[in-house]
Amino acid sequence: MTDVTVVGAGISGIACAQRCVAAGLSVRVLDRGRRAGGRLAARTVDGHAADLGAPYATVSDDRFRAVVDDWLGRGLLREWTDTFRVAGPDGLGEAKTGPMRYAAPGAMRSLVDDLATGIEIEQRVVGPIPADLVVEGAASRVVVLAMPGPQAVRLLQPDHPELAAAADQPFAAGIAVVARFAERTWPEFDAAFVSDLPIRWLADDGRSHGDGAPVLVAHTTADFGGQHLEDPDAVIEPVLGAMRQALGVGLEPVDVRAHRWTFAQPTAPRDRTFLLEASGIGLCGDGWSEKSKVEAAWLSGDDLGAAVVERLA
Ligand SMILES: Cc1cc2nc3c(=O)[nH]c(=O)nc-3n(C[C@H](O)[C@H](O)[C@H](O)COP(=O)(O)OP(=O)(O)OC[C@H]3O[C@@H](n4cnc5c(N)ncnc54)[C@H](O)[C@@H]3O)c2cc1C
């Protein structure tokens, strides 16, 4: 009997697992991906790990601030910028200042790898969770589903219908496009919020990571991406066109890839950070927050971990 099985090795699942491991509980972590990270995934292009999901984190909570300070101290994170541009069909527009954005020189998934130090992650696609909580051949006292609500719903049906209803939550889709160039030919900018084009975000990944790699990353709008989930490569040409308009230059990449996010970000906020049912099933992730963010996902996992430790003590 394992104390805790965590399904999902994104930042929320690993934060939850870490909290349980630190309290001496036995923890098993399963993820369907080849690597940990979930929506902090990266794709390596010509030696540069480009962010496919969240390109940065912001900080407002003191507990997460301590984690971020540790990453900053060890060079896993860097202060990127507090200023983004706005952009549209007429090119780059005004600069907008906001909170400090922290980016990862080795891509954001390196943060999850760091949190997962000492935790073995088994690559398994987990199916529906039975009433006896036997998951992939092993029973546990608590099963944590650390993933987007619609993915949790698939695991909670048919044996946990009420919890499935509680987990259900609308998510927006999106497609990330990573384009590598032979050299930088665009005006200097860090990133831009884009309007009136099929993309909503455009970033210079070489500037965010600090290695100067000539790599741009764009995120489609939810609507445009959602229309092409069956064939993500179909967005490449329109997205390159949008990049050219947003930057006001011609761009011819030497390598370009598209990555689909069927469940990119929750669209309905929640006012609690996790759910832990009497049956022993716990739910966490960025869906359990007011706003989908790296910080919120970490806090959700850490809060659920603390509740699990208290339950099993
Ligand atoms: C394009 C994009 C841009 C973003 N931009 C920002 C940003 O600028 N700033 C910011 O703070 N946040 C941003 N975010 C949000 C941020 O990435 C998320 O809030 C955070 O990474 C969510 O972590 P999580 O652990 O909750 O979920 P996830 O990272 O989704 O982890 C869930 C894990 O569960 C696994 N899983 C699911 N089903 C199964 C199954 N049946 N069996 C086994 N494993 C399973 C998945 O493989 C995955 O690894 C962005 C997200 C996206 C997609």
The ligand as an ORCA input file, in Angstrom:
! r2SCAN-3c Opt
* xyz 0 1
  C       0.327     28.266    -24.022
  C       0.324     28.519    -22.527
  C       0.796     29.727    -22.031
  C       0.835     29.960    -20.669
  N       1.347     31.142    -20.207
  C       1.527     31.328    -18.874
  C       2.233     32.469    -18.382
  O       2.699     33.311    -19.151
  N       2.388     32.592    -17.036
  C       1.909     31.678    -16.158
  O       2.103     31.837    -14.940
  N       1.236     30.577    -16.600
  C       1.031     30.388    -17.926
  N       0.392     29.267    -18.389
  C      -0.247     28.362    -17.408
  C       0.720     27.361    -16.770
  O       1.462     26.693    -17.768
  C      -0.120     26.371    -15.975
  O      -0.870     27.080    -15.023
  C       0.666     25.282    -15.237
  O       1.764     24.811    -15.970
  C      -0.312     24.159    -14.927
  O       0.330     23.116    -14.202
  P      -0.549     21.897    -13.682
  O       0.354     21.023    -12.889
  O      -1.784     22.399    -13.033
  O      -1.063     21.107    -14.994
  P      -0.260     20.424    -16.177
  O       1.037     21.099    -16.373
  O      -1.199     20.377    -17.324
  O       0.038     18.937    -15.671
  C      -0.894     17.886    -15.816
  C      -0.131     16.591    -16.080
  O      -1.065     15.502    -16.017
  C      -0.676     14.553    -16.973
  N      -1.839     13.710    -17.277
  C      -3.070     14.113    -17.708
  N      -3.883     13.034    -17.877
  C      -3.140     11.938    -17.535
  C      -3.417     10.535    -17.510
  N      -4.613     10.029    -17.842
  N      -2.421      9.690    -17.117
  C      -1.194     10.174    -16.765
  N      -0.878     11.496    -16.776
  C      -1.845     12.359    -17.149
  C      -0.206     15.388    -18.162
  O       0.656     14.641    -19.006
  C       0.506     16.546    -17.475
  O       1.897     16.323    -17.360
  C       0.349     28.984    -19.756
  C      -0.129     27.764    -20.255
  C      -0.140     27.527    -21.627
  C      -0.614     26.191    -22.146
*
